[in-house]
Every structure is written in C-alpha cells, then in structure tokens.
Amino acid sequence: MPKIIGRSLEEHRREVRSRVFDVLRGQLYERGFDAITLAGVAAEAGLGRTAMYNHFPDKESLLVAFVEDEATRYVERLTAAVATADTPVEKLATFVRLQLRVLAEYHLPPGTALASALAPAAYRRISAHADPITGQLREILAEGAPDEDPDVLIPMITAALGSRQVVDVPPERLDDAIEGAVRFVLRAVGMTGKPEN
C-alpha cells in the first residue's frame, strides 16, 4: 500500500499535486515542456512512477492540470487586486501591471506555442481559463471607456500584453518597462489620469 501524505486522501491528493506542480514549474523554466518527462517530474517530487501515473496519466494531462491550477489562482489574485483600485484608470493600470508581472514570472509557452504542444481539446480546455480574465478587462473598459467597442479593444490590449519582449529586459529595467506599458495601454484606450502605483 502506498504511503499517504497528510491526514486524509483529499489532503494527500492536494499535497501530491502541489509537489508535482512546484517541480513542473521549475522544469518548465529550466528545460521547456518538450524536455520534461513524467518519470523525471515524479523523481524530483519524491513520488514513484506509478503514483505519478495515478494522478496524471500522461504529460499533456499534467500540463493541463497545472495550467488550470495556475489560472484559477491567478484569476483570484487579479480579481482581488483590481477590487482594491478606486477608479477605472487605476483598475486598468493594476490589470496591466499584474498581467505583465505574471508574464515575467512564468515561462510557459504562450498562445500558439502552447497550442502546438497540446491536442486541440486540451488547448481549448486551457483557453477557457482566459474567459474570467477577459471578463475582468471587459468590465474595466465598460466603466472607463464606455464609448469604445470592447470587442476591438480587448484583442488589441491582450496582444500588447502577451508579448514577452515587453518583460524580457534586465531585472533592473522591468519596473520601467511595465510602467511604460501601463502608459501605452491607458493612452491607447483613451483613459486619462495618472494611475497610482
């Protein structure tokens, strides 16, 4: 009988997933998705291969579960951060800053690179987690730029914020790069006012 981590099966499952996701996050950064193996993740997480396969039958299901977990936590973080802002300008600035900070922190292939690594159904499942993020942006734009068409602005903003080139700068320049992007997006949507940092 395998050893159970924690006081219950549910706690065991959460702990295993947490360990595996921590290892996967590091390996994605160091090696990229193509070089990762389930056996390698299991070994580094201190799990047997069989235990790993019981939780994640293949590499794709591991990546989907990881992205779903990360996306859920990010949406909670984004919602809380935007809720603390008072004005639409501050809300959009907060949204942009957090999107770019997360982009700088994570090394998962974006958009089309991720799509090529996954089967179409798995990619659609992951993509669905962008809906609450887009919804948050839509609400901000409705409040701050009511005369503009959000169906035009949203893809333009997400394209601007999805470029790694914005955040692939030396660490000492990251804050300036992000604040430049904040000013760019605010001007692009016609929202004036100086956002609070």
C-alpha positions in Angstrom: 0.0 0.0 0.0 1.4 3.4 -1.0 2.2 5.9 1.8 -0.5 8.6 2.2 0.8 12.1 2.7 -1.4 14.1 5.1 -4.4 13.1 7.3 -6.9 12.3 4.5 -7.0 11.1 0.9 -8.0 14.6 -0.2 -5.1 16.2 1.7 -2.8 13.6 0.2 -4.0 14.5 -3.3 -3.5 18.2 -2.7 0.0 17.7 -1.4 1.0 15.5 -4.3 -0.4 18.0 -6.8 1.4 20.8 -5.0 4.7 18.9 -5.1 4.3 18.0 -8.7 3.3 21.4 -9.8 6.3 23.0 -7.9 8.7 20.6 -9.7 7.0 21.2 -13.1 7.1 24.9 -12.7 10.9 24.7 -12.2 11.4 22.2 -15.0 9.4 24.3 -17.5 11.7 27.2 -16.7 14.9 25.2 -16.9 14.1 22.9 -19.8 10.9 23.7 -21.5 7.9 21.4 -22.0 9.3 19.2 -24.7 12.2 18.0 -22.5 10.0 17.1 -19.5 9.1 13.5 -18.7 6.6 12.2 -16.1 9.3 10.0 -14.6 11.6 13.0 -14.2 8.9 15.1 -12.5 8.0 12.1 -10.3 11.5 11.5 -9.2 12.2 15.2 -8.3 8.9 15.4 -6.5 9.7 12.3 -4.4 7.0 10.1 -6.0 7.1 6.7 -7.5 6.3 6.5 -11.2 3.1 4.5 -10.5 1.9 7.1 -8.1 2.6 9.8 -10.7 0.6 7.9 -13.4 -2.3 7.5 -11.0 -2.6 11.3 -10.8 -1.5 12.2 -14.3 -1.7 9.5 -17.0 0.4 11.5 -19.5 2.4 14.7 -19.9 -0.4 16.5 -21.6 -2.9 15.9 -18.7 -0.2 17.1 -16.3 0.3 20.3 -18.2 -3.5 20.9 -18.4 -3.9 20.3 -14.7 -1.0 22.6 -13.9 -2.3 25.4 -16.1 -5.8 25.1 -14.7 -4.4 25.3 -11.2 -2.2 28.3 -12.0 -5.1 30.1 -13.9 -7.5 29.6 -11.0 -5.1 31.1 -8.5 -4.2 33.9 -10.9 -7.9 34.9 -11.5 -8.4 35.1 -7.7 -5.3 37.3 -7.4 -6.3 39.5 -10.3 -9.9 39.9 -9.0 -8.6 40.9 -5.6 -6.0 43.3 -6.9 -8.5 45.1 -9.3 -11.1 45.3 -6.5 -8.7 47.5 -4.4 -8.5 50.1 -7.1 -10.9 53.0 -7.0 -11.0 54.4 -10.5 -11.2 52.8 -13.9 -7.7 54.2 -14.7 -6.3 52.6 -11.5 -8.2 49.4 -12.3 -6.7 49.2 -15.8 -3.3 50.1 -14.6 -3.5 47.3 -12.0 -4.7 44.8 -14.6 -1.8 45.7 -16.9 0.8 45.6 -14.2 -0.3 42.2 -12.9 -0.6 40.7 -16.4 3.0 41.7 -17.2 4.4 40.7 -13.8 2.9 37.2 -14.2 4.2 37.1 -17.8 7.7 37.9 -16.4 7.4 35.2 -13.7 6.1 32.3 -15.8 7.8 30.6 -18.6 5.0 28.5 -20.0 4.8 28.9 -23.8 2.2 31.5 -24.7 -0.6 31.2 -27.2 0.4 29.5 -30.4 3.5 27.8 -28.9 1.3 26.2 -26.2 -1.3 25.3 -28.8 1.3 23.3 -30.8 2.3 21.4 -27.7 -1.2 20.2 -26.9 -4.1 18.4 -28.6 -6.8 20.8 -29.7 -9.3 19.6 -27.0 -6.7 20.1 -24.3 -5.8 23.6 -25.6 -9.5 24.6 -25.7 -9.8 23.4 -22.1 -6.8 25.6 -21.0 -8.0 28.5 -23.1 -11.3 28.6 -21.3 -9.4 29.8 -18.2 -8.8 33.1 -20.0 -12.5 33.9 -20.0 -12.6 35.3 -16.5 -9.5 37.4 -17.2 -11.1 38.8 -20.4 -14.3 39.4 -18.4 -12.4 41.4 -15.9 -10.9 43.5 -18.7 -14.3 43.9 -20.3 -15.8 45.3 -17.0 -12.9 47.8 -16.6 -13.3 49.0 -20.2 -17.1 49.3 -19.8 -16.6 51.6 -16.8 -13.6 53.6 -18.1 -14.1 53.7 -21.9 -17.8 53.3 -22.4 -17.8 54.8 -25.9 -15.2 52.4 -27.2 -16.0 48.9 -28.6 -14.6 46.4 -26.1 -14.5 43.7 -28.9 -12.0 45.9 -30.7 -10.0 47.0 -27.6 -9.7 43.6 -25.8 -7.7 41.8 -28.5 -5.5 44.8 -29.0 -4.7 45.1 -25.3 -4.2 41.3 -24.9 -1.9 41.3 -27.9 0.1 44.1 -26.4 0.3 42.4 -23.0 1.1 39.0 -24.4 4.5 39.9 -25.9 7.4 38.5 -23.9 9.5 41.3 -25.4 7.9 43.8 -23.1 9.2 41.9 -20.0 12.3 40.2 -21.4 14.5 43.1 -20.1 17.2 43.2 -17.4 15.6 42.9 -14.0 16.6 46.5 -13.1 14.6 47.7 -16.1 11.4 45.6 -15.5 9.5 48.2 -13.4 10.2 50.9 -16.1 9.1 48.6 -18.9 5.9 47.7 -17.1 5.1 51.3 -16.3 5.7 52.2 -20.0 3.3 49.5 -21.0 0.7 50.9 -18.5 1.0 54.4 -20.0 0.8 52.9 -23.5 -2.4 50.9 -22.8 -4.1 53.8 -21.0 -3.4 56.2 -23.9 -4.4 53.6 -26.4 -7.9 53.2 -24.9 -8.3 56.9 -24.2 -8.2 56.7 -20.5 -6.5 59.7 -18.9 -5.3 60.3 -15.5 -2.2 59.3 -13.6 -2.5 55.8 -12.2 -1.4 55.0 -8.7 1.5 52.5 -8.3 
